[in-house]
Amino acid sequence: MKALTLKKYHKSAPVIEFSDVPKPTIKPNEMLIQVYAAGLNPIDNMIPTGTFKPILHFKLPATLGSDLAGIVTEVGSQVTRFKPGDAIFASIFDLGIGSLAEFAVVPESAAALKPANLDFVQAASIPMVGLTAWQALKERANLKAGQKVFIPAGSGGIGTFAIQLAKHLGATVATTTSTHNVELVRSLGADTIVDYKKQAFEAELNNYDAVLGTTRGDTIEKSINILKPGSKIISLVGPLDAAFARARKLNGILAFVFGLMSLKINRLSKKKGVDYSFLFVRPDSSQLSEISKLLEAETIKPVIDKVFPFEHAKQALAYLAEGHAKGKVVVKIHD
Ligand SMILES: NC(=O)c1ccc[n+]([C@@H]2O[C@H](COP(=O)([O-])OP(=O)(O)OC[C@H]3O[C@@H](n4cnc5c(N)ncnc54)[C@H](OP(=O)(O)O)[C@@H]3O)[C@@H](O)[C@H]2O)c1
C-alpha cells in the first residue's frame, strides 16, 4: 500500500517520501482501517525533526500522520465495539503507526464512531485538537460556567476547537489573533479578541481562571500577569515538566531535565498562586465519543482551512508548517 513515510530524522531536512509498504497487520485489540482522510497537526512536522525521539519511539521507515477517519475493514479477536464497515475516527500519533496511508492500525481504545453528520474530511480534522482541548479545559482546568479562560491563537487548529468547547462549558473566552482572523474567532464565540499584531494581551486582560498555552515564545510567562490566584496554566507547548516525565514513565534523567526546564515557569507561577502544568494529549475512545456528540449536535463545528489530495501530502505538511492555518489542514486519501 502507499504511505507517506519518514526515512531519516533530521533537524532541518528530514527524509520524507512516499513508499510502497506492506499493509499492516493487527493485534487482537486492534482494527485495520481503510483511511479516507488524515488530519494534520504540528506534531506531524515535529516528529521528523527528532524533537520527540526521547518520548515517542518509531521504527524507521515510519508512516507519518496522527489523525484519521475511515472504514473498519478488519477487527481483532478482542474488539467488541466495532465491526467491519463501521465509519470511525481516531488519533493514533502516540502509537508508532501513521495515518497518512491507504490503511492504518487503530486500537479499539483510541477509536470512536464517526459523527454521522460529518464527512470523512471533517471528521479527520477533529481527533487530536478535540482530545487536547477536552483534556486541557475539562480534565485539567475543570473549567466551569462563569469562569474566564484565555486561549491564545484562536484561529489555529487547537484554538478553533477550544474556543467552541470553552463556550459550551459556559466560560468567557479571550483569544489572540491577527486582524484578518478577527471575524473567524468572533464567529466561534470568542468574547474578547486581542489583535496580537497591534495589542499586547497582558495589557488588555485580567483576572482569568485559566490559560491554554498554545503559542511558543514568552506568551506563557506573560500570561501569569492576567491570572488570579488559584488559577491554572495548561501548556501544550512546554516547558515540559517532571510530572509529565513521571506520567509517561520516562527515566529519572529525563524527569530531572524536564524538572529543570520548568523550574522558572513553576517559580513564577507559584509566586502568583498559579498552577502550571504541561499537557501531552493521549488517545481516548470515550472522550472522542463525547466529542462526537457535540459535533452531531453542532455545538462544535469543524473549521477546515485546506484539503490536499494524498499525492500532495508533503505540500500539506509544508503548508501547515508555515504556521498560519485557519483551522485544520486535511489530506484526502480515498473518495
Ligand atoms: N501538547 C500536546 O499534546 C499538543 C497537542 C496538540 C497541539 N499542540 C501544540 O499546540 C500548538 C498549537 O497547535 P495548532 O494545531 O493550533 O497549530 P496551528 O493550527 O498550526 O496554529 C496556527 C495558527 O496559530 C496562529 N498564531 C501563530 N502565532 C500566533 C501568535 N503569536 N498569536 C496568536 N495566534 C498565533 C496563526 O494565526 P496567524 O496566521 O494570524 O498568525 C494560525 O492561525 C502547536 O505548537 C502544537 O504543537 C500540543
The ligand as a Gaussian input file, in Angstrom:
#p B3LYP/6-31G(d) Opt

LIG

0 1
 N        0.950000      19.013000      23.950000
 C        0.048000      18.467000      23.153000
 O       -0.498000      17.387000      23.416000
 C       -0.373000      19.201000      21.909000
 C       -1.473000      18.764000      21.155000
 C       -1.838000      19.489000      20.032000
 C       -1.132000      20.633000      19.678000
 N       -0.056000      21.018000      20.421000
 C        0.708000      22.233000      20.092000
 O       -0.166000      23.342000      20.210000
 C        0.265000      24.359000      19.312000
 C       -0.948000      24.848000      18.511000
 O       -1.407000      23.795000      17.682000
 P       -2.384000      24.095000      16.466000
 O       -2.819000      22.799000      15.915000
 O       -3.414000      25.081000      16.893000
 O       -1.368000      24.830000      15.467000
 P       -1.707000      25.580000      14.103000
 O       -3.071000      25.241000      13.659000
 O       -0.572000      25.326000      13.175000
 O       -1.650000      27.126000      14.526000
 C       -1.653000      28.073000      13.507000
 C       -2.425000      29.301000      13.955000
 O       -1.751000      29.947000      15.028000
 C       -1.897000      31.355000      14.881000
 N       -0.773000      32.012000      15.551000
 C        0.550000      31.771000      15.367000
 N        1.281000      32.546000      16.200000
 C        0.404000      33.281000      16.922000
 C        0.529000      34.256000      17.947000
 N        1.732000      34.630000      18.406000
 N       -0.584000      34.783000      18.490000
 C       -1.811000      34.406000      18.046000
 N       -2.005000      33.496000      17.062000
 C       -0.901000      32.935000      16.507000
 C       -1.895000      31.561000      13.395000
 O       -2.595000      32.757000      13.089000
 P       -1.904000      33.922000      12.210000
 O       -1.801000      33.405000      10.821000
 O       -2.854000      35.032000      12.365000
 O       -0.577000      34.167000      12.843000
 C       -2.598000      30.310000      12.861000
 O       -3.980000      30.531000      12.654000
 C        1.354000      23.737000      18.442000
 O        2.610000      24.171000      18.939000
 C        1.202000      22.246000      18.663000
 O        2.398000      21.533000      18.508000
 C        0.337000      20.313000      21.510000

